[in-house]
Amino acid sequence: MKKAHIMEIQINGGKSIEDKVAFGWGLLEKPIDIDMVFHENESIDTIGVTRGHGWKGVVNRWGVTRLP
């Protein structure tokens, strides 16, 4: 079973901690548009993780079947 990924993000919703907490609570379980997070022509860093297969052969690596 796949585990859910948890990510921490910075919230800029005010100057005081109380304002930021109130802003964060207001965002819970609401849809967030992509333009609220990213701006046009903004560079972002991404990280990808792949599953290692070691020295498996073609059949196991790609899941193909052998012909009879």
CHARMM internal coordinates of N, CA and C (Angstrom, degrees):
IC EDIT
DIST 1 N 1 CA 1.4426
DIST 1 CA 1 C 1.5266
ANGL 1 N 1 CA 1 C 108.88
DIST 1 C 2 N 1.3036
ANGL 1 CA 1 C 2 N 116.30
DIHE 1 N 1 CA 1 C 2 N 136.18
DIST 2 N 2 CA 1.4509
ANGL 1 C 2 N 2 CA 121.32
DIHE 1 CA 1 C 2 N 2 CA -177.68
DIST 2 CA 2 C 1.5222
ANGL 2 N 2 CA 2 C 110.11
DIHE 1 C 2 N 2 CA 2 C -79.87
DIST 2 C 3 N 1.3161
ANGL 2 CA 2 C 3 N 115.97
DIHE 2 N 2 CA 2 C 3 N 136.19
DIST 3 N 3 CA 1.4568
ANGL 2 C 3 N 3 CA 120.99
DIHE 2 CA 2 C 3 N 3 CA 178.08
DIST 3 CA 3 C 1.5235
ANGL 3 N 3 CA 3 C 110.11
DIHE 2 C 3 N 3 CA 3 C -87.64
DIST 3 C 4 N 1.3063
ANGL 3 CA 3 C 4 N 116.30
DIHE 3 N 3 CA 3 C 4 N 148.48
DIST 4 N 4 CA 1.4550
ANGL 3 C 4 N 4 CA 121.02
DIHE 3 CA 3 C 4 N 4 CA 177.78
DIST 4 CA 4 C 1.5211
ANGL 4 N 4 CA 4 C 109.48
DIHE 3 C 4 N 4 CA 4 C -73.32
DIST 4 C 5 N 1.3128
ANGL 4 CA 4 C 5 N 115.91
DIHE 4 N 4 CA 4 C 5 N 142.25
DIST 5 N 5 CA 1.4508
ANGL 4 C 5 N 5 CA 120.97
DIHE 4 CA 4 C 5 N 5 CA 178.09
DIST 5 CA 5 C 1.5215
ANGL 5 N 5 CA 5 C 109.18
DIHE 4 C 5 N 5 CA 5 C -88.96
DIST 5 C 6 N 1.3153
ANGL 5 CA 5 C 6 N 116.36
DIHE 5 N 5 CA 5 C 6 N 137.15
DIST 6 N 6 CA 1.4552
ANGL 5 C 6 N 6 CA 121.81
DIHE 5 CA 5 C 6 N 6 CA 178.90
DIST 6 CA 6 C 1.5203
ANGL 6 N 6 CA 6 C 107.82
DIHE 5 C 6 N 6 CA 6 C -111.88
DIST 6 C 7 N 1.3232
ANGL 6 CA 6 C 7 N 116.41
DIHE 6 N 6 CA 6 C 7 N 131.83
DIST 7 N 7 CA 1.4409
ANGL 6 C 7 N 7 CA 120.03
DIHE 6 CA 6 C 7 N 7 CA -178.43
DIST 7 CA 7 C 1.5287
ANGL 7 N 7 CA 7 C 109.23
DIHE 6 C 7 N 7 CA 7 C -131.00
DIST 7 C 8 N 1.3045
ANGL 7 CA 7 C 8 N 115.58
DIHE 7 N 7 CA 7 C 8 N 139.64
DIST 8 N 8 CA 1.4568
ANGL 7 C 8 N 8 CA 121.12
DIHE 7 CA 7 C 8 N 8 CA 177.91
DIST 8 CA 8 C 1.5198
ANGL 8 N 8 CA 8 C 108.18
DIHE 7 C 8 N 8 CA 8 C -100.58
DIST 8 C 9 N 1.3202
ANGL 8 CA 8 C 9 N 116.16
DIHE 8 N 8 CA 8 C 9 N 129.93
DIST 9 N 9 CA 1.4571
ANGL 8 C 9 N 9 CA 120.56
DIHE 8 CA 8 C 9 N 9 CA 178.37
DIST 9 CA 9 C 1.5226
ANGL 9 N 9 CA 9 C 109.43
DIHE 8 C 9 N 9 CA 9 C -126.10
DIST 9 C 10 N 1.3113
ANGL 9 CA 9 C 10 N 115.86
DIHE 9 N 9 CA 9 C 10 N 156.12
DIST 10 N 10 CA 1.4544
ANGL 9 C 10 N 10 CA 121.40
DIHE 9 CA 9 C 10 N 10 CA 178.94
DIST 10 CA 10 C 1.5235
ANGL 10 N 10 CA 10 C 109.48
DIHE 9 C 10 N 10 CA 10 C -86.27
DIST 10 C 11 N 1.3293
ANGL 10 CA 10 C 11 N 116.06
DIHE 10 N 10 CA 10 C 11 N 136.67
DIST 11 N 11 CA 1.4601
ANGL 10 C 11 N 11 CA 121.26
DIHE 10 CA 10 C 11 N 11 CA 178.59
DIST 11 CA 11 C 1.5212
ANGL 11 N 11 CA 11 C 108.41
DIHE 10 C 11 N 11 CA 11 C -112.82
DIST 11 C 12 N 1.3128
ANGL 11 CA 11 C 12 N 115.74
DIHE 11 N 11 CA 11 C 12 N 123.63
DIST 12 N 12 CA 1.4636
ANGL 11 C 12 N 12 CA 121.13
DIHE 11 CA 11 C 12 N 12 CA 177.13
DIST 12 CA 12 C 1.5210
ANGL 12 N 12 CA 12 C 108.21
DIHE 11 C 12 N 12 CA 12 C -109.92
DIST 12 C 13 N 1.3211
ANGL 12 CA 12 C 13 N 117.00
DIHE 12 N 12 CA 12 C 13 N 80.95
DIST 13 N 13 CA 1.4496
ANGL 12 C 13 N 13 CA 119.99
DIHE 12 CA 12 C 13 N 13 CA -175.25
DIST 13 CA 13 C 1.5141
ANGL 13 N 13 CA 13 C 113.64
DIHE 12 C 13 N 13 CA 13 C -118.20
DIST 13 C 14 N 1.3127
ANGL 13 CA 13 C 14 N 118.41
DIHE 13 N 13 CA 13 C 14 N 18.58
DIST 14 N 14 CA 1.4565
ANGL 13 C 14 N 14 CA 120.90
DIHE 13 CA 13 C 14 N 14 CA 179.90
DIST 14 CA 14 C 1.5122
ANGL 14 N 14 CA 14 C 110.57
DIHE 13 C 14 N 14 CA 14 C 156.45
DIST 14 C 15 N 1.3158
ANGL 14 CA 14 C 15 N 115.09
DIHE 14 N 14 CA 14 C 15 N -179.24
DIST 15 N 15 CA 1.4691
ANGL 14 C 15 N 15 CA 119.44
DIHE 14 CA 14 C 15 N 15 CA -177.81
DIST 15 CA 15 C 1.5172
ANGL 15 N 15 CA 15 C 112.15
DIHE 14 C 15 N 15 CA 15 C -91.24
DIST 15 C 16 N 1.3212
ANGL 15 CA 15 C 16 N 117.91
DIHE 15 N 15 CA 15 C 16 N -38.84
DIST 16 N 16 CA 1.4638
ANGL 15 C 16 N 16 CA 120.17
DIHE 15 CA 15 C 16 N 16 CA -178.10
DIST 16 CA 16 C 1.5301
ANGL 16 N 16 CA 16 C 110.28
DIHE 15 C 16 N 16 CA 16 C -92.27
DIST 16 C 17 N 1.3141
ANGL 16 CA 16 C 17 N 115.60
DIHE 16 N 16 CA 16 C 17 N 164.13
DIST 17 N 17 CA 1.4667
ANGL 16 C 17 N 17 CA 120.65
DIHE 16 CA 16 C 17 N 17 CA 179.19
DIST 17 CA 17 C 1.5207
ANGL 17 N 17 CA 17 C 110.66
DIHE 16 C 17 N 17 CA 17 C -65.54
DIST 17 C 18 N 1.3222
ANGL 17 CA 17 C 18 N 117.25
DIHE 17 N 17 CA 17 C 18 N -37.49
DIST 18 N 18 CA 1.4664
ANGL 17 C 18 N 18 CA 120.54
DIHE 17 CA 17 C 18 N 18 CA 179.19
DIST 18 CA 18 C 1.5218
ANGL 18 N 18 CA 18 C 111.39
DIHE 17 C 18 N 18 CA 18 C -62.20
DIST 18 C 19 N 1.3435
ANGL 18 CA 18 C 19 N 116.72
DIHE 18 N 18 CA 18 C 19 N -39.82
DIST 19 N 19 CA 1.4650
ANGL 18 C 19 N 19 CA 120.23
DIHE 18 CA 18 C 19 N 19 CA 178.39
DIST 19 CA 19 C 1.5304
ANGL 19 N 19 CA 19 C 111.13
DIHE 18 C 19 N 19 CA 19 C -64.92
DIST 19 C 20 N 1.3413
ANGL 19 CA 19 C 20 N 116.58
DIHE 19 N 19 CA 19 C 20 N -40.48
DIST 20 N 20 CA 1.4561
ANGL 19 C 20 N 20 CA 120.33
DIHE 19 CA 19 C 20 N 20 CA -179.87
DIST 20 CA 20 C 1.5258
ANGL 20 N 20 CA 20 C 111.49
DIHE 19 C 20 N 20 CA 20 C -67.81
DIST 20 C 21 N 1.3402
ANGL 20 CA 20 C 21 N 117.57
DIHE 20 N 20 CA 20 C 21 N -39.09
DIST 21 N 21 CA 1.4625
ANGL 20 C 21 N 21 CA 121.27
DIHE 20 CA 20 C 21 N 21 CA 178.01
DIST 21 CA 21 C 1.5301
ANGL 21 N 21 CA 21 C 110.12
DIHE 20 C 21 N 21 CA 21 C -65.34
DIST 21 C 22 N 1.3163
ANGL 21 CA 21 C 22 N 116.78
DIHE 21 N 21 CA 21 C 22 N -43.03
DIST 22 N 22 CA 1.4692
ANGL 21 C 22 N 22 CA 120.54
DIHE 21 CA 21 C 22 N 22 CA 178.49
DIST 22 CA 22 C 1.5259
ANGL 22 N 22 CA 22 C 110.58
DIHE 21 C 22 N 22 CA 22 C -63.69
DIST 22 C 23 N 1.3291
ANGL 22 CA 22 C 23 N 117.16
DIHE 22 N 22 CA 22 C 23 N -39.65
DIST 23 N 23 CA 1.4646
ANGL 22 C 23 N 23 CA 121.04
DIHE 22 CA 22 C 23 N 23 CA 178.23
DIST 23 CA 23 C 1.5288
ANGL 23 N 23 CA 23 C 110.41
DIHE 22 C 23 N 23 CA 23 C -65.20
DIST 23 C 24 N 1.3381
ANGL 23 CA 23 C 24 N 117.38
DIHE 23 N 23 CA 23 C 24 N -42.19
DIST 24 N 24 CA 1.4619
ANGL 23 C 24 N 24 CA 121.98
DIHE 23 CA 23 C 24 N 24 CA 178.24
DIST 24 CA 24 C 1.5173
ANGL 24 N 24 CA 24 C 112.31
DIHE 23 C 24 N 24 CA 24 C -63.72
DIST 24 C 25 N 1.3254
ANGL 24 CA 24 C 25 N 117.20
DIHE 24 N 24 CA 24 C 25 N -42.98
DIST 25 N 25 CA 1.4706
ANGL 24 C 25 N 25 CA 120.66
DIHE 24 CA 24 C 25 N 25 CA 177.73
DIST 25 CA 25 C 1.5246
ANGL 25 N 25 CA 25 C 110.67
DIHE 24 C 25 N 25 CA 25 C -63.74
DIST 25 C 26 N 1.3191
ANGL 25 CA 25 C 26 N 117.23
DIHE 25 N 25 CA 25 C 26 N -33.42
DIST 26 N 26 CA 1.4598
ANGL 25 C 26 N 26 CA 120.61
DIHE 25 CA 25 C 26 N 26 CA 178.08
DIST 26 CA 26 C 1.5215
ANGL 26 N 26 CA 26 C 113.11
DIHE 25 C 26 N 26 CA 26 C -68.28
DIST 26 C 27 N 1.3536
ANGL 26 CA 26 C 27 N 117.04
DIHE 26 N 26 CA 26 C 27 N -24.20
DIST 27 N 27 CA 1.4596
ANGL 26 C 27 N 27 CA 120.78
DIHE 26 CA 26 C 27 N 27 CA -179.07
DIST 27 CA 27 C 1.5224
ANGL 27 N 27 CA 27 C 113.54
DIHE 26 C 27 N 27 CA 27 C -88.55
DIST 27 C 28 N 1.3206
ANGL 27 CA 27 C 28 N 118.62
DIHE 27 N 27 CA 27 C 28 N -12.72
DIST 28 N 28 CA 1.4601
ANGL 27 C 28 N 28 CA 120.89
DIHE 27 CA 27 C 28 N 28 CA -175.71
DIST 28 CA 28 C 1.5203
ANGL 28 N 28 CA 28 C 111.66
DIHE 27 C 28 N 28 CA 28 C -62.71
DIST 28 C 29 N 1.3313
ANGL 28 CA 28 C 29 N 115.04
DIHE 28 N 28 CA 28 C 29 N 133.00
DIST 29 N 29 CA 1.4623
ANGL 28 C 29 N 29 CA 125.00
DIHE 28 CA 28 C 29 N 29 CA 177.21
DIST 29 CA 29 C 1.5230
ANGL 29 N 29 CA 29 C 113.60
DIHE 28 C 29 N 29 CA 29 C 56.83
DIST 29 C 30 N 1.3172
ANGL 29 CA 29 C 30 N 116.45
DIHE 29 N 29 CA 29 C 30 N 30.27
DIST 30 N 30 CA 1.4602
ANGL 29 C 30 N 30 CA 121.53
DIHE 29 CA 29 C 30 N 30 CA 174.18
DIST 30 CA 30 C 1.5192
ANGL 30 N 30 CA 30 C 108.61
DIHE 29 C 30 N 30 CA 30 C -118.67
DIST 30 C 31 N 1.3245
ANGL 30 CA 30 C 31 N 118.26
DIHE 30 N 30 CA 30 C 31 N 145.53
DIST 31 N 31 CA 1.4748
ANGL 30 C 31 N 31 CA 119.52
DIHE 30 CA 30 C 31 N 31 CA 177.14
DIST 31 CA 31 C 1.5226
ANGL 31 N 31 CA 31 C 110.80
DIHE 30 C 31 N 31 CA 31 C -67.04
DIST 31 C 32 N 1.3195
ANGL 31 CA 31 C 32 N 115.10
DIHE 31 N 31 CA 31 C 32 N 141.65
DIST 32 N 32 CA 1.4671
ANGL 31 C 32 N 32 CA 121.50
DIHE 31 CA 31 C 32 N 32 CA 178.92
DIST 32 CA 32 C 1.5194
ANGL 32 N 32 CA 32 C 107.08
DIHE 31 C 32 N 32 CA 32 C -116.96
DIST 32 C 33 N 1.3268
ANGL 32 CA 32 C 33 N 116.64
DIHE 32 N 32 CA 32 C 33 N 123.99
DIST 33 N 33 CA 1.4567
ANGL 32 C 33 N 33 CA 120.95
DIHE 32 CA 32 C 33 N 33 CA 178.17
DIST 33 CA 33 C 1.5224
ANGL 33 N 33 CA 33 C 109.94
DIHE 32 C 33 N 33 CA 33 C -70.81
DIST 33 C 34 N 1.3091
ANGL 33 CA 33 C 34 N 115.91
DIHE 33 N 33 CA 33 C 34 N 152.57
DIST 34 N 34 CA 1.4621
ANGL 33 C 34 N 34 CA 120.59
DIHE 33 CA 33 C 34 N 34 CA -178.11
DIST 34 CA 34 C 1.5224
ANGL 34 N 34 CA 34 C 111.17
DIHE 33 C 34 N 34 CA 34 C -66.15
DIST 34 C 35 N 1.3375
ANGL 34 CA 34 C 35 N 116.93
DIHE 34 N 34 CA 34 C 35 N -30.79
DIST 35 N 35 CA 1.4690
ANGL 34 C 35 N 35 CA 118.55
DIHE 34 CA 34 C 35 N 35 CA -179.60
DIST 35 CA 35 C 1.5210
ANGL 35 N 35 CA 35 C 112.24
DIHE 34 C 35 N 35 CA 35 C -76.28
DIST 35 C 36 N 1.3358
ANGL 35 CA 35 C 36 N 118.55
DIHE 35 N 35 CA 35 C 36 N -10.22
DIST 36 N 36 CA 1.4627
ANGL 35 C 36 N 36 CA 120.59
DIHE 35 CA 35 C 36 N 36 CA 172.82
DIST 36 CA 36 C 1.5351
ANGL 36 N 36 CA 36 C 111.05
DIHE 35 C 36 N 36 CA 36 C -77.90
DIST 36 C 37 N 1.3342
ANGL 36 CA 36 C 37 N 116.30
DIHE 36 N 36 CA 36 C 37 N -21.96
DIST 37 N 37 CA 1.4615
ANGL 36 C 37 N 37 CA 120.82
DIHE 36 CA 36 C 37 N 37 CA -176.53
DIST 37 CA 37 C 1.5228
ANGL 37 N 37 CA 37 C 111.23
DIHE 36 C 37 N 37 CA 37 C -101.74
DIST 37 C 38 N 1.3305
ANGL 37 CA 37 C 38 N 117.16
DIHE 37 N 37 CA 37 C 38 N -46.97
DIST 38 N 38 CA 1.4564
ANGL 37 C 38 N 38 CA 121.87
DIHE 37 CA 37 C 38 N 38 CA -175.31
DIST 38 CA 38 C 1.5190
ANGL 38 N 38 CA 38 C 110.18
DIHE 37 C 38 N 38 CA 38 C -113.37
DIST 38 C 39 N 1.3277
ANGL 38 CA 38 C 39 N 115.20
DIHE 38 N 38 CA 38 C 39 N 149.82
DIST 39 N 39 CA 1.4554
ANGL 38 C 39 N 39 CA 122.02
DIHE 38 CA 38 C 39 N 39 CA 176.23
DIST 39 CA 39 C 1.5276
ANGL 39 N 39 CA 39 C 108.86
DIHE 38 C 39 N 39 CA 39 C -108.21
DIST 39 C 40 N 1.3076
ANGL 39 CA 39 C 40 N 116.80
DIHE 39 N 39 CA 39 C 40 N 162.39
DIST 40 N 40 CA 1.4521
ANGL 39 C 40 N 40 CA 120.66
DIHE 39 CA 39 C 40 N 40 CA -179.10
DIST 40 CA 40 C 1.5325
ANGL 40 N 40 CA 40 C 109.93
DIHE 39 C 40 N 40 CA 40 C -66.24
DIST 40 C 41 N 1.3247
ANGL 40 CA 40 C 41 N 116.25
DIHE 40 N 40 CA 40 C 41 N 137.80
DIST 41 N 41 CA 1.4700
ANGL 40 C 41 N 41 CA 124.74
DIHE 40 CA 40 C 41 N 41 CA 179.69
DIST 41 CA 41 C 1.5247
ANGL 41 N 41 CA 41 C 112.96
DIHE 40 C 41 N 41 CA 41 C 62.19
DIST 41 C 42 N 1.3292
ANGL 41 CA 41 C 42 N 117.89
DIHE 41 N 41 CA 41 C 42 N 27.07
DIST 42 N 42 CA 1.4622
ANGL 41 C 42 N 42 CA 122.08
DIHE 41 CA 41 C 42 N 42 CA 178.11
DIST 42 CA 42 C 1.5209
ANGL 42 N 42 CA 42 C 109.42
DIHE 41 C 42 N 42 CA 42 C -90.41
DIST 42 C 43 N 1.3283
ANGL 42 CA 42 C 43 N 117.34
DIHE 42 N 42 CA 42 C 43 N 135.93
DIST 43 N 43 CA 1.4603
ANGL 42 C 43 N 43 CA 121.76
DIHE 42 CA 42 C 43 N 43 CA 177.50
DIST 43 CA 43 C 1.5230
ANGL 43 N 43 CA 43 C 109.36
DIHE 42 C 43 N 43 CA 43 C -86.97
DIST 43 C 44 N 1.3438
ANGL 43 CA 43 C 44 N 116.24
DIHE 43 N 43 CA 43 C 44 N 138.93
DIST 44 N 44 CA 1.4529
ANGL 43 C 44 N 44 CA 120.79
DIHE 43 CA 43 C 44 N 44 CA 178.66
DIST 44 CA 44 C 1.5242
ANGL 44 N 44 CA 44 C 108.79
DIHE 43 C 44 N 44 CA 44 C -130.17
DIST 44 C 45 N 1.3230
ANGL 44 CA 44 C 45 N 117.26
DIHE 44 N 44 CA 44 C 45 N 155.19
DIST 45 N 45 CA 1.4584
ANGL 44 C 45 N 45 CA 123.28
DIHE 44 CA 44 C 45 N 45 CA 175.25
DIST 45 CA 45 C 1.5180
ANGL 45 N 45 CA 45 C 108.85
DIHE 44 C 45 N 45 CA 45 C -100.10
DIST 45 C 46 N 1.3235
ANGL 45 CA 45 C 46 N 116.81
DIHE 45 N 45 CA 45 C 46 N 135.39
DIST 46 N 46 CA 1.4524
ANGL 45 C 46 N 46 CA 121.22
DIHE 45 CA 45 C 46 N 46 CA 177.63
DIST 46 CA 46 C 1.5233
ANGL 46 N 46 CA 46 C 109.55
DIHE 45 C 46 N 46 CA 46 C -125.50
DIST 46 C 47 N 1.3167
ANGL 46 CA 46 C 47 N 116.40
DIHE 46 N 46 CA 46 C 47 N 153.12
DIST 47 N 47 CA 1.4515
ANGL 46 C 47 N 47 CA 122.67
DIHE 46 CA 46 C 47 N 47 CA 178.01
DIST 47 CA 47 C 1.5273
ANGL 47 N 47 CA 47 C 107.38
DIHE 46 C 47 N 47 CA 47 C -129.53
DIST 47 C 48 N 1.3296
ANGL 47 CA 47 C 48 N 116.86
DIHE 47 N 47 CA 47 C 48 N 132.19
DIST 48 N 48 CA 1.4508
ANGL 47 C 48 N 48 CA 121.32
DIHE 47 CA 47 C 48 N 48 CA 178.13
DIST 48 CA 48 C 1.5201
ANGL 48 N 48 CA 48 C 110.59
DIHE 47 C 48 N 48 CA 48 C -121.18
DIST 48 C 49 N 1.3096
ANGL 48 CA 48 C 49 N 116.38
DIHE 48 N 48 CA 48 C 49 N 140.96
DIST 49 N 49 CA 1.4576
ANGL 48 C 49 N 49 CA 121.67
DIHE 48 CA 48 C 49 N 49 CA 178.76
DIST 49 CA 49 C 1.5165
ANGL 49 N 49 CA 49 C 108.09
DIHE 48 C 49 N 49 CA 49 C -122.13
DIST 49 C 50 N 1.3266
ANGL 49 CA 49 C 50 N 116.55
DIHE 49 N 49 CA 49 C 50 N 128.22
DIST 50 N 50 CA 1.4555
ANGL 49 C 50 N 50 CA 120.54
DIHE 49 CA 49 C 50 N 50 CA 179.03
DIST 50 CA 50 C 1.5211
ANGL 50 N 50 CA 50 C 109.70
DIHE 49 C 50 N 50 CA 50 C -109.73
DIST 50 C 51 N 1.3214
ANGL 50 CA 50 C 51 N 115.67
DIHE 50 N 50 CA 50 C 51 N 158.56
DIST 51 N 51 CA 1.4565
ANGL 50 C 51 N 51 CA 120.38
DIHE 50 CA 50 C 51 N 51 CA 175.81
DIST 51 CA 51 C 1.5091
ANGL 51 N 51 CA 51 C 108.27
DIHE 50 C 51 N 51 CA 51 C -84.43
DIST 51 C 52 N 1.3086
ANGL 51 CA 51 C 52 N 116.47
DIHE 51 N 51 CA 51 C 52 N 132.11
DIST 52 N 52 CA 1.4533
ANGL 51 C 52 N 52 CA 120.08
DIHE 51 CA 51 C 52 N 52 CA 176.97
DIST 52 CA 52 C 1.5144
ANGL 52 N 52 CA 52 C 111.22
DIHE 51 C 52 N 52 CA 52 C -81.07
DIST 52 C 53 N 1.3305
ANGL 52 CA 52 C 53 N 116.94
DIHE 52 N 52 CA 52 C 53 N 139.21
DIST 53 N 53 CA 1.4571
ANGL 52 C 53 N 53 CA 121.84
DIHE 52 CA 52 C 53 N 53 CA 178.86
DIST 53 CA 53 C 1.5187
ANGL 53 N 53 CA 53 C 111.79
DIHE 52 C 53 N 53 CA 53 C -114.87
DIST 53 C 54 N 1.3125
ANGL 53 CA 53 C 54 N 117.83
DIHE 53 N 53 CA 53 C 54 N -3.48
DIST 54 N 54 CA 1.4480
ANGL 53 C 54 N 54 CA 119.81
DIHE 53 CA 53 C 54 N 54 CA 179.14
DIST 54 CA 54 C 1.5153
ANGL 54 N 54 CA 54 C 111.74
DIHE 53 C 54 N 54 CA 54 C 66.73
DIST 54 C 55 N 1.3274
ANGL 54 CA 54 C 55 N 115.98
DIHE 54 N 54 CA 54 C 55 N -138.06
DIST 55 N 55 CA 1.4625
ANGL 54 C 55 N 55 CA 121.94
DIHE 54 CA 54 C 55 N 55 CA -176.80
DIST 55 CA 55 C 1.5249
ANGL 55 N 55 CA 55 C 111.33
DIHE 54 C 55 N 55 CA 55 C -103.39
DIST 55 C 56 N 1.3079
ANGL 55 CA 55 C 56 N 118.93
DIHE 55 N 55 CA 55 C 56 N 37.06
DIST 56 N 56 CA 1.4610
ANGL 55 C 56 N 56 CA 121.54
DIHE 55 CA 55 C 56 N 56 CA 178.74
DIST 56 CA 56 C 1.5190
ANGL 56 N 56 CA 56 C 110.20
DIHE 55 C 56 N 56 CA 56 C -67.13
DIST 56 C 57 N 1.3088
ANGL 56 CA 56 C 57 N 114.79
DIHE 56 N 56 CA 56 C 57 N 157.50
DIST 57 N 57 CA 1.4607
ANGL 56 C 57 N 57 CA 120.22
DIHE 56 CA 56 C 57 N 57 CA 178.63
DIST 57 CA 57 C 1.5167
ANGL 57 N 57 CA 57 C 111.85
DIHE 56 C 57 N 57 CA 57 C -82.51
DIST 57 C 58 N 1.3128
ANGL 57 CA 57 C 58 N 115.06
DIHE 57 N 57 CA 57 C 58 N -178.81
DIST 58 N 58 CA 1.4608
ANGL 57 C 58 N 58 CA 122.04
DIHE 57 CA 57 C 58 N 58 CA -175.74
DIST 58 CA 58 C 1.5228
ANGL 58 N 58 CA 58 C 111.53
DIHE 57 C 58 N 58 CA 58 C -62.86
DIST 58 C 59 N 1.3251
ANGL 58 CA 58 C 59 N 117.48
DIHE 58 N 58 CA 58 C 59 N -41.29
DIST 59 N 59 CA 1.4578
ANGL 58 C 59 N 59 CA 121.29
DIHE 58 CA 58 C 59 N 59 CA -175.75
DIST 59 CA 59 C 1.5300
ANGL 59 N 59 CA 59 C 109.85
DIHE 58 C 59 N 59 CA 59 C -64.30
DIST 59 C 60 N 1.3052
ANGL 59 CA 59 C 60 N 118.14
DIHE 59 N 59 CA 59 C 60 N -46.07
DIST 60 N 60 CA 1.4622
ANGL 59 C 60 N 60 CA 120.26
DIHE 59 CA 59 C 60 N 60 CA -179.93
DIST 60 CA 60 C 1.5202
ANGL 60 N 60 CA 60 C 112.22
DIHE 59 C 60 N 60 CA 60 C -73.97
DIST 60 C 61 N 1.3197
ANGL 60 CA 60 C 61 N 117.35
DIHE 60 N 60 CA 60 C 61 N -35.89
DIST 61 N 61 CA 1.4638
ANGL 60 C 61 N 61 CA 119.87
DIHE 60 CA 60 C 61 N 61 CA -175.59
DIST 61 CA 61 C 1.5231
ANGL 61 N 61 CA 61 C 112.01
DIHE 60 C 61 N 61 CA 61 C -68.76
DIST 61 C 62 N 1.3342
ANGL 61 CA 61 C 62 N 117.07
DIHE 61 N 61 CA 61 C 62 N -45.40
DIST 62 N 62 CA 1.4546
ANGL 61 C 62 N 62 CA 120.19
DIHE 61 CA 61 C 62 N 62 CA -175.22
DIST 62 CA 62 C 1.5262
ANGL 62 N 62 CA 62 C 113.30
DIHE 61 C 62 N 62 CA 62 C -102.62
DIST 62 C 63 N 1.3095
ANGL 62 CA 62 C 63 N 118.47
DIHE 62 N 62 CA 62 C 63 N -5.64
DIST 63 N 63 CA 1.4526
ANGL 62 C 63 N 63 CA 121.08
DIHE 62 CA 62 C 63 N 63 CA 176.11
DIST 63 CA 63 C 1.5098
ANGL 63 N 63 CA 63 C 113.99
DIHE 62 C 63 N 63 CA 63 C 73.22
DIST 63 C 64 N 1.3422
ANGL 63 CA 63 C 64 N 118.22
DIHE 63 N 63 CA 63 C 64 N 27.42
DIST 64 N 64 CA 1.4576
ANGL 63 C 64 N 64 CA 120.43
DIHE 63 CA 63 C 64 N 64 CA 179.13
DIST 64 CA 64 C 1.5257
ANGL 64 N 64 CA 64 C 109.08
DIHE 63 C 64 N 64 CA 64 C -85.55
DIST 64 C 65 N 1.3303
ANGL 64 CA 64 C 65 N 116.21
DIHE 64 N 64 CA 64 C 65 N 165.05
DIST 65 N 65 CA 1.4675
ANGL 64 C 65 N 65 CA 120.39
DIHE 64 CA 64 C 65 N 65 CA 178.82
DIST 65 CA 65 C 1.5150
ANGL 65 N 65 CA 65 C 108.98
DIHE 64 C 65 N 65 CA 65 C -109.60
DIST 65 C 66 N 1.3159
ANGL 65 CA 65 C 66 N 115.46
DIHE 65 N 65 CA 65 C 66 N 154.30
DIST 66 N 66 CA 1.4567
ANGL 65 C 66 N 66 CA 121.63
DIHE 65 CA 65 C 66 N 66 CA 178.08
DIST 66 CA 66 C 1.5267
ANGL 66 N 66 CA 66 C 109.68
DIHE 65 C 66 N 66 CA 66 C -86.77
DIST 66 C 67 N 1.2797
ANGL 66 CA 66 C 67 N 116.53
DIHE 66 N 66 CA 66 C 67 N 145.17
DIST 67 N 67 CA 1.4603
ANGL 66 C 67 N 67 CA 120.50
DIHE 66 CA 66 C 67 N 67 CA 176.33
DIST 67 CA 67 C 1.5284
ANGL 67 N 67 CA 67 C 109.05
DIHE 66 C 67 N 67 CA 67 C -79.78
DIST 67 C 68 N 1.3333
ANGL 67 CA 67 C 68 N 117.83
DIHE 67 N 67 CA 67 C 68 N 148.73
DIST 68 N 68 CA 1.4712
ANGL 67 C 68 N 68 CA 119.73
DIHE 67 CA 67 C 68 N 68 CA -179.70
DIST 68 CA 68 C 1.5057
ANGL 68 N 68 CA 68 C 112.59
DIHE 67 C 68 N 68 CA 68 C -70.67
END
COOR INIT
IC SEED 1 N 1 CA 1 C
IC BUILD
